[in-house]
């Protein structure tokens, strides 16, 4: 099978590529060159029709992992549409008009469900609290409208992925921010005491691969570990590795963040036989050890 990974040079995409390459032929499309040069890759914008024509040649499955913003970016709705929603729609249309048989979109649990009552279930009405979540939901809805028997579509509403190889970029989540503060001996700014489901990248990638076994035309699946950790829990794990306290400054929570994220993963377990197999605490400890003792 020939598979296209859009956003394949990123943290999750790189891990997905390494797993899929064991059995399939891959093409990577990203705005950045992948570190792993084993696979054919195209550097460019996935909303560019000329690039898409080359990228989709003889492709049977598309994984759409690319996104140019984060919740912390706080882009306006018009910018989210310009940077993410419109390019995603062009990608979906181009894939459907080619030989693609299935399209898998990596969505977001916490930002799409937003103010919905946890634990979040797929049948609940989403209540996004930021434009990032609204944009993800808009792409889900467009994908659903384009799905048909010859073009199956899947949206995975995932929680925050954790694992070795994670990019420590500003705005990429609380764990990278915490590691950066510890490495630079700076104060970690704690915006409220949130509690969230995190997932090991190995488990998330396994769910992405399992999505190909979907029988129906369109499905939405929650993907999480089922293990909810508070920020204080994560700080304790980090302090065990460093053997010294992390300097913390408590700040009122930000309005664009969802303070409590818990997903119900019964649907994906039943439909695809997927299970969370990796300990999030162990994954966090391994990440801390690698980044803070290197």
Secondary structure, DSSP 8 states (H G I E B T S, - for coil): -EEEEETTTSHHHHHHHHHHTTTSEEEEEESS--S-TTSEEEES-TT-HHHHHHHTTT--EEEE---S--GGG---HHHHIIIIIHHHHHHHHHHHTTT--EEEEEEEHHHHHBTS-SSB-TTS--B-SSHHHHHHHHHHHHHHHH-BTTBEEEEEEE-EEE-TT----TTS-HHHHHHHHHHTT--EEEES--EEEEEEHHHHHHHHHHGGG--SSEEEEEE--S-EEEHHHHHHHHHHHHTS---EEEE---TTS-SEE-B--HHHHHHH-----S-HHHHHHHHHHHHH--
